[in-house]
Amino acid sequence: MGKVKLDEIDHQILDLLIDNTRTPFTDIAKKLLISAGTVHVRVKKMEDAGIIQGSSLTLDYIKLGYAFIAYVGIFLEKTHQTKFVLERLNQIPNVTIAHITTGKFNIFCKIRARDTNHAKNIIFKIDDIEGVSRTETMISLEESFNDKKRLMHTIFNEI
């Protein structure tokens, strides 16, 4: 599929939705001096084209008691086991991100836990997956920023 053409109105709609995905279409329409129907049609067009895929919710994990973050590098016994291991990782809810990587690890993932003991239990579950030869864990001392909005604004300003 080729690159989708977006005009200035599409960019402005996306800019507003990037800042707050819950912004009502009527509010967007008022800011852009267009009809809410136009906003709806354009958002639907971008959804159909796959540019917009759902919306996201930002949680304060610290307030929810899940402040502990660790990154786990996974070494596999054989690379053909990657898909199987990823399927098993996906069954562990505390594994929030997983990447197939080059370099030192076969898979690199992020986990969220309540504390070190909880993280240890999650890591042990990962170690127990068939095909995992070993893991290497790095504890995050602080998530300094996690802001996809800046990248999204940059991308939409470039296209």
N, C-alpha and C positions, 0 to 999 in steps of 0.2 A: 504494500500500500504506500502510495506517495505521500509527500508532505502536504498537509491540509493548509489551505490559504485562509488566513484570518485577517479581517479588516480592523480598523481602529476601534469600532464599537465592540467587536469581539474581545479585543485586548482590554478595553476598559471594563467590560463585564468580568473578564477573568481576573483582572487586578482587584476588583472589589470582592469577588468570591474567594480569592486567595487569602485576603485579610480576614474574612469571616464567611465561612461557607454557609452560615445560617442567615445571611442577609436576605430579607424578603425581596422577591423580584420587583415588588412595587417600590421599595426604597431605591433599588438599583435604577429603575426606570426614572424616578424623580431626579436622581443625581445626574443621569446622563441625558435627561430631557427627551426620553423616548417612551413608548408605551410598555406596560408590563407584558403585554402579549408578544412584543418584539423581543424582550429579554427571554421570555419562555421559549420562543421558537429558536433563538440563537443558542441558548443553553442546550436545548434538545438536539440541535444540529451538532454541537460539539460533543455531546454524549454519544450520539450515533456514530460519530467519526472516531470515537475512542480517546479523544483529547481529555475529556472529563470522565473520570472513572470513580463514581461514588463521591463521598465526602468524608472528611475525617473528623475525629473527635480528639481533643487534646486533654489528657488527664494529668492531674498532679499526683504522681505515683508516691511521692513522699507522704502526702496527706492520707493516701490509701494504705500506707504501711509497706510499700514496696520500693524502698529507696536504694536497695543494694543492686548494683549493676556489675556484671562481669562479662568479659569477652572470652570465648572458648575456641581455641584452635583445635581442630579435630584431624588426626592422622588416621587414614584408612588403611586396612590391610591390603586392599586391592581397589583401584580406582573404579572398576566396574560396579562396585557396591555403593557408589555415590547416591543413586536414585533411591535405593532401599533405605540408606541411612537418613536421607532427607525426609522420607516418608515417616520414619520413626521419630525424628526430631520434631516434625510437625504435630505429632501426637503429645508432645510435652508443652503445655500451655505457657510455661515460663520461658521457653525459647522464643523470643520475639522476632528475631531476624536471623536468617541463615544465608550465607553466600558460598557458592562454589568458587574456589580461588586457585590462583597459581602461586608458586613459591613454596613457602615452608609448610602450609597446611592445605589439606584437600578441601576442607569446609571451615568456615569461620562464622561463629554465631554470637549473638548477644542474648544474655539471660537477665531476667529481673527476678529478684527474690526479696524476702522480708529481711533476711540477715545472713550472716556467714554460714550458719548451720543449715538453713534452708537452701542456700546456694550449693553447699556441699552435697546435699541430697539430690539436687537437680544434676549436678556434674556427675555423680555416681550413676544416675539414670542414663546419662549420655554415654559414659564409659561402658555401660552394660549392653549397649546396642551392638548386635552382631555386625561385625565388619569394622568396628572402631578398634584400632590398635592401641591408641592412647590419646590423651588430650593435654593441652597446655592452657592454663587459665591466667588471665590478667584481670585484676580487680580495678574497677573504675573508682577513683577517689572522688571525682565530681564530674557530673555532666555539665560542662561549661556552657555549651549551647547545643540546641537541637532544633534548627530552624530551616525547614525546607522552603519557607515562604520567600526568603531572599533569592534562592536559586530559581524558583518559579517566576518571580518578578523579572529576573535577569533573562531567562529563556523567552518570556513573552515580549520583552522589550527588544529582543534580537530578531524575532520573526515578524 
